[in-house]
Amino acid sequence: MDTNQPAWTTGQPPHPAGIRRSLRVRSRLPFVVLGLLLINQIFNPARIWVGIMLGLAALLLLCYVWARALRDGLDAQRTVRGSWVLAGDTLSELFTVENYAGMPALWVEVLDHSNLPGYRPDWVAYVEVNGRQSYRTEGRCQRRGVFTLGPWGLRSGDPLGIFETRVEYPDVRSILVYPRAMLLPDLRLPRGSAPGPARTQRRSNQTTTTVAAVRPYAPGDPLRAIHWRQTARQGEFMVKQFDIEPSGDLWIVLDLEAAVQAGEGADSTLEYAITLVASLATQMLAENRRVGLAAAGHQVSPQSGQLQLWRILEVLAEAEATPGYSLARLLSDLRPVSGRGRTIVAVTPSTDPAWSGELLQLARQGNAPAALLLDAASFLAPDDPQREQRAGTLAGLRSLLAQHSVASHLIDRSFVFRPVVEITRTRSELRTLSAFGRVISVDVQEVL
């Protein structure tokens, strides 16, 4: 339903296409009793049975008319602000139930079928004739992902519960929960075209801030490149040669291959990797660096600015483990578009040495490689037979990367992510004063 439509004050509610209204018998016992009374009257006629049957039939008719009026006269709206939130944020919705029937709704239940984890906005209310009831529901978005709000509906009926009415709204609204940026350890990532702070030996024809050498003037050299002091000393025109400056551009390569992941839910290498990527992208973009993302089926070219952050977070919010898309393949696909002089950071729990060769191929193009390694063994149960094997292969992989001067950082399950900005919430608790037995309301602040 369009939540921007005007509220109604008189008459019947509109009936937009797609809304389903139904009426069904909830309890068959009164009809069974009525049938038994009719049979008894046939074989044992008496006025008392006739009176009871007429009274029961009138009661059933009244309940039917009541329920039918509610079926046609109940309507509701739900309003949510925005279509995206960050993990840990609170989602707030406003539900409004209106009754245009000629009968009061002694009970109206709002039933919601949203798939947002931990979010249940179900509610029961009394709505008088031509009245309305509103309530606001809140729920914490526990994890990142794409979820749906709805479908939802109303359930009501007559006072005796013989008939049940339903008003079903098939509206489904998608909501995007972005991963939240966390504080990272001190990751000393290489910059530019060589690991670490070392200066590249390749010369550039473009002007930079670093002069590496001078050479004799050649036809076509720009006048602004002439080194006038050396020209005076040598007696001929000398031209500056510049070093390529360390680049701030960063490619983050996220390994989503399903076969190498370990753990479940929030305690998994997949969720840790996505949190690491979101945090690293946020930190680097805050330093005015250009950041790009490569993941299975996605390539976001390096750009700077806040809009680039939302592009990356949107990919991360929808990211799922992908079978058959190895990190080696991902790095190979990146090679034609990676450019030169950029930092390439692989985020992976994989211990397959095949991807390290692809990373070194990118390094030979003048890029600076690095790796954020997730210790998959720490996400496995202590008695898992693969635990020791994965720990051993991880140590061998780190040694191999070190031999080729590739910086690597290890993140295990014990690493505690702390949000860049802490979210606090105030909630009310009822406490009893033991001395007097008095119940008071106390506001409690908690960190989410």
N, C-alpha and C positions, 0 to 999 in steps of 0.2 A: 504494500500500500504506500502511496505517496504521502509522506509525513508532512508535506507542505500544504496539503489541502485544508480548507477552512473548517473550523469546528461547526457542528450543527446544533441548533437549539430547539427546533420544532420539527414535527413530521417524522418520517421514517429515514433511517440512514441509507446512504447510497449503497448499491450492490455492484461494485466494480467486478469486471470479469476476472475469473480465477479464484475468487473466494467461494468456498464450499460450505454450505449450511445443511446440517442433517439432524434428523430426529429418530431416535430408536428407543425400543423398550429396554429398560435397564433391569427391571424385576418382573418376572412372569408369575410370581406367586398370586397377586390379586386376580389375574385372569384364570388361574387354576382353581382358586377358591370360588370364583363366580361360576365356572363350569360345574364344579361339584354341587353347588347350591341349585343350579338348574336341573341337574340329574336327580337330586334329592326331591325337588319340587315335582318332578314327573312321577316318581314312584311313591312319594309321601307328601301329597299336597297340603300346604298350610299357608295362611296369610303371613305368618312371621317370616317364612323363607322369601316370600315375594317382597316384603318390606326390606329385608336385608339385601336382596339382589338389587332392588331399585336404588337403595342408598349406596351400595358399592359401585354400581354402574355410574351413578351421578358423580361419585368421587373420582372414578377413573376418567370420566369425561372432563371434569374440572382440571385434573392434573394434565391431561392431554392438551387442553386449550392453553393452560399456563405455560407448558413447555414449548408449545408451538409459537406462542407470542414471543417467548425469549429467543427462540431460534431465529425469528425474523427481525427482532428488535435490538439484539445485542450487537455492539460493534466496538472496535478497539484500535488504538494507534500505538506505535512504538517509535521512539526517536533516539537516535544515537548520534553523538557528535564525532565527525570525522570518520575516515575509513582506514586509519592506521594508527598504531600506538607502538611504543617501545616495550620490550619485554620487561616486566616489573611494574609497568604503569597500571593505573586503574581504569577500567572501561566502565562508563556510566551510561545508562539508558533510562528513558522515561516511558513508562507504560500508562495509558489512559483507557479505561473501560467505560463505555457509555451505554445507557439503557433507554431505548425508545419504545419498549413494549408497554402494554397497558398493565403489566404485572411487575411487582418488584422482583429483582433477582436476589433471592436470599443467600445464594452462594454462586460465585463465578470464579472459576479456576483458570488462571493463565498458564498454559502449557507451552514450553519452549523446547525446541529440538536442536539448538545450536551445538556445534562440536568444539567450542572453545573450552579447553581443559579447565575444570574447576569452576565453571561459570554456570549457575543454575538460577535463572531469574523467575522460577515458578512462584505463583502468588494466588491467594484466595481472598475475595472481597465480597462485601454486600453492596449492591447498587440499587437505590430506590428508583421509582418510576420517574423517567425523564431526568435522571441524575447521572453523575459521573464520579469515578474514583480514579485517582492517579497515585502512582508510587514510583520512586526512583530506585533502581537496583544498581549495585556496583560489584565488580569482580576484578580480581587481579589477573592480568595476562601473564601466566607463569612461564611461558616459553615462546620462542619465535616460531613463525610459520604463517601459512595462509589458512584461515578458518572461516566458517560461515555462521552468521546469525540468522536463525530461522531454519526451516519453516516453524511456524508457531500457531497457536490458536486459543480458543476459549472453550470451556466445558461448563455446562450448567444444567439445570433441570428443575422439576417441580419440587415443592417442599417435602414430599414423601419419597422422592428418589425413584419413582416408578418409571419416568421417562427421562432420557438424557438428550441434551442438545449439544451440538458441536458447531463452532464457527472456525473454519480452518483457513489460515492465510499461507499460501504457498510461497510468499516472498522470501527470497534468500539473498542476503547481503554479505559480500565477501569483506573480510577485515584482515589487514596485513599487520602482523606483529613483527617489527624489526628487532634484530639482536641489539643488545645494549653494549656500548663501549665500556671496557674495563681497563683498570690500570695494569700495565705490562711491566715485567722486569726490565732491567737495563739491557736492551738488545742493541748491541753495537753492530749495526748493519753496515756493510761496505757501501760506498757511494761511487758512482761514476763507472769508469771502465776498468778499474782494478780493485781487488779486495783491499780493505783498510784505507788508511789515509795516504797511501803512496801515490806519487804523481805519475801519470802516464807519460811514456816516451814518444807517443805519437804527436805530431805537430798539426796545428790547425791553421788554415788560411783565414779563418774568421777571427775578428778581434775579441780577445778575452782579457781578463785582468792580469794574467800571468805571462811575462815575456820569458821564453825559454832560450832563445839564441838570436843572432843576427846573421844575415847573409847579404851578398851583393845584390844590388837592385837589378830586377829583370823587367823587360817591357811588359806592361800590363799591371804591375804592382800599383796599388792605390797610394797616393801621396801621403795619406794619414798613417800609413805603415812605416814611413821612413823614420829611422832612428837618427835624429839630427846630431846628437853628441858623438855617436860612433862615426857618422859621416864626416864630421869635422876632424876626427882623429885619423881616419883612414884616407881621407882625401878623395873619397868616392862615395856615391850614395849607398847606404846600407839600409836594409829592410828588416823590421822586427819579425820574428817567428814566435808564435804563441803556443802555450800548452792548452790542451783541451781541459777545461775545468771539470772537477767532479760534478756529475749530474745528480740532480735531486729526483729524477724520475724513478718510479718504483713499479715493478710488476709483481703482484702477489699471485702465486699459483696455488690454488686450493685443490687438494686431492680428495675426490669424492668417491673413489672406487670402493664398492661395497665389500669386496673380499678382504680388504686390509683393515677395516674398521673393527673396533672392539668396544665392549661395554653396551649399555642400554640407556635410552632416555637421556636425561640431562648429564648422567655420568657415563658419557661415551666419548670416544675420540672424535666423532663427527661434530658433536656440539661444542667440544673444547676447541676444535679447529675453527669452527665458524666464529666463535667468540674471539679467538686470537686474530682472525682476519679482520673482523669488524673493529676491534680495538686498534690494530696496527694501522688500518686505513684512516681511522679517525685521528690518530696521533700524527701521522705523516701529513695529512691534509691540513691539520691545524698548523703545521710548520710551513705551509704554503708550498708543499711539494706536489708534484703531479703523480697520481696513483692510478694504476690500472689493475684489473682483476681478470684472471683466467681460471675457469672452472669447466666442468663437463657441460658442453653445450652453450657456454657463455664466454664472451670476450668483451670486456669493457676497457677500451683504450685509455691510456693514462691521460688524465685531465686534472685540473685543480678546482678548488671551490666547493661550496656547500652542496651544490646540485650533484656533483660527482659522488659525494658521500652517499646521498640518497639512492643514486643508481646502484652503487655497490651494495648497500644494505638491502635493497629490494631483491637483488640476486641471492644474497645470503639468506633472506627470509624464506625464499622458496626452495632453497637448496635441499636436495635429498641424496642419499647414497645411490650411486649409479653403477650397476654391474657392467663389467667389461670395458671400462674407460680408465686405463691405468695412468699413473703419473708420467711414465715415460712417453706415452702417446700424447698426453697433454702438453708436455714440454716440446715434443717434436712439432706439434701443431702451432706452438707459439713462435717457433724459430723464424718463420718468414715475416712475422709482423712485430717481433720484439724490438727491432731497431738496434742501435749501438749506444754504448755508454750509459746503460741503465742498470739499476739494481734488480736482480731477479731473486725473489724469496719464495721457496717452495715450502708449503705447510702440509705435512703428511705424517701418517703413522706407518707408512710403508718402509720395510727394511730390504726391499728388492734393490740390489745394486745397479739394476739396469737403468733406473731413472737418473742415477748420478752421472752416467755417461752423457745423457741428453743435456743435463745441466752444465756439464763441462763444454759441450758443443756451443751452448749459448755464451759461455765465458770466452771462448775463442773468437766470438764475434765482437769482443770488446765490452761485454757486460760483466757486472760484478755479481757472482752467485752467492747465495746464502740459503740456509735451511732451518726451519723451525720443526723439530722432530717431536712427535707425540709418542711417549713411551706406552705403546699398546699393551705391554705386559702388565703394567700397573693397573689397567682397567679390567684384567681378567681375574677370576677367582683364584685364591691361593693354591687350590688343588688342580687347577686346569693344566693339562699336560703341555699345552703350547706356551705356558708362561716362561719357562726357562729358555726354550728355543728362541722365542722372540727377543728376550733380553740379550741373549748371546749375539744374535744377528744384528741387533741395534748397535751394540758396542763395536762390532766389526764395520758397520756402515759409517759410524762416526770416525773411526780410524782411517777409513778410506777417504772420506771427505777432507780430513785434516791433512792427509798426504798431498792432496791437490790444492791446499790452501783455501778450502771452502769453509767459511765460518758456519757453525751449527750451534743451535741452542736446544736444550732438552726440556720438554714440559711433560710432567707426569700427573697422575690423578690427584696427588696431594697438593698441587698448586691451587691456591685460593684466589679466585677472581674477586677483586674489589671494584665496585663501580666508580667511574670518574666522578659522578655526582650521586650521593646517597639520597634515596627516597625515604622520607619518613611519613608515617600515617598516624593519625590520632583516632583512637577508638574508645568507646565507653564500656566500662566493666561495672557490674553490680557487685558490691562487696557488703558483707554483713559485719556490723560492729558487735563483736562477741559480748561486750559488757552490757549492751542495751538491746541487742537483737534488732537494731535498726538497719535497714538496707539503704545504702547510698550509692550514687553513680560517680565513678571516678574516671577521668580521662587518662588514657595510657598512650604514650607515644612509642611506636615501634619502628625499627628500620627494616625495610623490605629488601 
